[in-house]
Amino acid sequence: MKVLRIVANIEAPDPEKAQAFYQDLLGLEFLMDHGWIKTFGSSHNATVQVSVASQGAPARRFLIRR
């Protein structure tokens, strides 16, 4: 099996504030918003992604996509 992407999940009390850093300062695109977790990265290069989750997030799960 070949690894296609590794996404770092960072816990933060306020994912909204992360947008100012990852999108506005670093220039990453806003890719996904589930309320409790936001993902930033590049739609052109899927290997570049980071997710920010609030403390009140549901149980964390590991997801493997093939």
C-alpha positions as a printed Julia matrix, in Angstrom:
66×3 Matrix{Float64}:
   0.0    0.0    0.0
   1.32   3.45  -0.95
   0.83   6.41   1.41
  -0.88   9.2   -0.52
  -1.26  11.79   2.22
  -0.67  12.4    5.92
  -2.88  15.04   7.54
  -1.85  16.65  10.82
  -4.79  17.18  13.2
  -4.18  19.98  15.69
  -6.41  20.57  18.71
  -7.4   24.22  19.24
 -10.09  25.77  21.43
 -11.27  28.02  18.58
 -10.82  26.68  15.02
 -12.1   30.04  13.69
  -8.9   31.74  14.84
  -6.83  29.14  13.0
  -8.23  30.47   9.73
  -6.37  33.77  10.2
  -3.1   31.85  10.51
  -3.38  29.01   8.0
  -5.41  30.78   5.32
  -4.58  34.46   5.65
  -0.94  34.24   6.76
   0.29  30.99   5.16
  -1.98  31.17   2.1
  -3.54  27.71   2.42
  -7.01  27.2    0.96
 -10.03  26.56   3.18
 -10.99  23.01   2.12
 -13.49  21.65   4.66
 -15.64  22.82   7.59
 -17.6   20.48   9.84
 -18.0   23.08  12.58
 -15.77  21.27  15.08
 -12.98  20.68  12.56
 -11.62  22.83   9.72
  -9.16  21.65   7.08
  -6.73  23.88   5.21
  -4.46  22.89   2.35
  -4.03  22.97  -1.39
  -6.62  21.78  -3.88
  -3.78  21.36  -6.4
  -1.47  19.38  -4.11
  -3.42  17.03  -1.81
  -0.29  16.17   0.17
  -0.41  19.61   1.82
  -3.15  19.59   4.49
  -3.67  20.45   8.14
  -6.87  20.12  10.19
  -7.75  22.1   13.31
 -10.28  20.58  15.72
 -11.97  22.07  18.79
 -11.76  20.44  22.22
 -15.46  19.53  22.07
 -14.84  17.31  19.05
 -16.45  13.87  18.78
 -14.27  10.83  19.43
 -11.27  10.88  17.17
 -10.97   8.21  14.51
  -8.21   7.21  12.15
  -9.28   7.07   8.53
  -7.35   5.14   5.9
  -8.28   5.75   2.27
  -7.0    3.6   -0.54
